[in-house]
Amino acid sequence: MTRSFLFLLASARPDGNTAQLARAAAEQLPSGTGQRWLDLARLPLADYVDARHAGETGPEQENEELLRQATLTATDIVIASPLYWYSLSSYAKRYLDYWSKWLRTPDPDFRETMAGRTLWGVTAMAHREEVVAEPLTLTLHHTAAYMGMRFGGVLLGNGSQPGQVGDDERAAARAKTFFAQEAPLARFPYEQD
């Protein structure tokens, strides 16, 4: 299957440090690799209401079908979210909340379709100690494990003020090979030998 990347920008700041780091990594993809960039701040979703067990599906929200189709057609999904309060931004979290609905409606094969695809993360953070991003990394890893997806990890960069991530030499070096690595199948810790 030809690789096709969906980059989901999930920052409150347009073209912020996280987006810049994601673009630096995307520049390294082989020519001809499909790329689609969507900004979740510009494609708002209403707060997710879980009505699955009430026998209701809830009305389709504006932008929901566009995001669902973009997700289903990508082989690689990249959540580009800054580290907000040690985890994903509200834009990224809301998008993932909708996966709960898509598991059942309108196509109950959402999980099977996503299995084997790859989930990646890109984040910029103000803190220099990368260990503080573990909640974000675990959220993405466990999402991939639940869905039977591969997990390519999270490309971390340091930057708070606009453009500051460009000064992070370690992040720039990692961006050059980030998407070239082989992403293993995500497994929950209790599933590992």
N, C-alpha and C positions, 0 to 999 in steps of 0.2 A: 504494500500500500504506500503510495506517495505521501510523504509527510506534508501536513498542513497545520500551521501554527495559528492559534487564536490567542492574541494578547489582550487581556482584560485589564485596562488601566483602572485602578481603584483608589485614586487619591483625590483629596479635596483641592489640591493645587494643580492646575493645568500644566502639563509638561514639567512636572517637578522632578526631583532627584530620582525617584523610583522609575518614572517613565524614561528618563535619560539613561539609567543603568540598563533597563530592558532593551532600549534601542541599541545600546552598545553591544549587548549580547546577540541581538537579532542580526546585526551587521555581519556576524561571523557565520551565519547559516549559509549553506551552499546556494549559489544562484539558482533560481527557479523554485526554491522552496516556498510554498504558499504561506502568506502571512496576512492575517486580518487583524486590524487594531480597532478595538471598541473601548470607549471611555464610559465606564459605569456611572460616573457623575453626570454624564450628559444623556444617559439612557436610564432614567430613574425607574425604580420598581417601588411599588407601595410596600409598606411593611407586610411581611409574610404572615398570613393567618392560617394556622394549621387546622383545616377542617376535614382531614382525611378520615378520621374515625367517626365523624358525624354523618357520613354518607354524602358529604358535599365536596365539590371540587373547588368552589369559589370561582368568581369570574376571572377570565384571563386579564392580566394587567397590561397596561400600555408597555410596550417594549419587551414583554415577556417572550412572545413567540420569536422575535428576532434573536434574542439571546439564546433561547432553547435550540433553534436551528443552527446558529453559529457554533454552539457547543457540540451538537451532534455531528456536524460535518468536519470538525477538527480532529486530527490525530493527536495533537499536542495542545494542551490548554495551559496557558501561563497566567497565573494570578499575580499581577504587578501591584502590590499593596504596600504602602509605607507601614512601618511599625507604629501603630496607634495604641497606646496603653498596653503594650506588650503583646499585641495580637493583630489580627486583620482589621482593616478599616471597616466601617459600617457598610460601605458599598460592596466590598468583597463578601462580607458575611451575609448580607441580604441576598446576593446572587446565589451563594451556596445554599441558603435556606430554601430557595426555589427548587433546588434539586430534589428536596423532599416531596414536593408536589409532582415533579416530573417523573418520579419513580412510579407513580400510579396513573397520572393523567397528563396529557391525552394519550400517551403511548406507554403502556406498562413494560415495554422492553428497554427503557432508558438505561437501567443498570447493566443489562447484558450488552447493549450497544457501546457503553463506555468502557467495559472491561477490556483490558489490554492496551488501552490508550495511555498517554503519559500526562501527568499533572506536574507542573513546575511552579516555583515561586520566585519572585524577584522583589526585594525590599530594600529601601533605604531607611536608615534609622539614625537618630541623633547620638545614641549611646555607642561608645567604642567597644564595649565588651559584647561580643556576638552571642554569648550565652543568654542574654536577656530576650533574644528573639525565639527561644525554644517554644513558647506557646504557639506562635504563628507557624513555626515549622511542624509542630505536632498536629495542629489543626489540619494542615494540608496533607501531611503524611497519612493521618488516620482517615481522612476523607478518601484518599486514593485507595487505602487498604479496604475500606468498606465497599468501594465500588469495583474492586478487582482490577484496579489500574496500576500502572507503573508510577514511581515517584522519582523525579529527577533531582530533588533537593531544592534548596533555596539559595539563590545568589544574593549575598548580603553586601551592602555598601554603606558607607558612613557619609551622612550629609543631612544637614538641617536647613541651612539657608539655601536659597535658590542657586543651583549650579555647583554646590559644594561637593557633591559626589564625584565630580570630575577630578578632584584632588586626591581621591582614594586610589592609590596605585595598586593595592592588593585587589580591590574590586575590579579595576580595569583589567588586570591580568587574568582573574578568574572568568570575567565576561568573555574573553577570547576563546575559551574552550567549554564554557558552561553547557551549551546545547549539544556538544559533540560527545559527551559522556554517555555511556550505556546506562539507562535508567532501569533499576531492578524493580521487580514486582513488589509492591508495597504489602507488607504484612504487619499485623498487630503484634506487639511484643509477646503476647501469650501464644502466638502461632509459630514463633521462631524456635528452632532447635536449641 
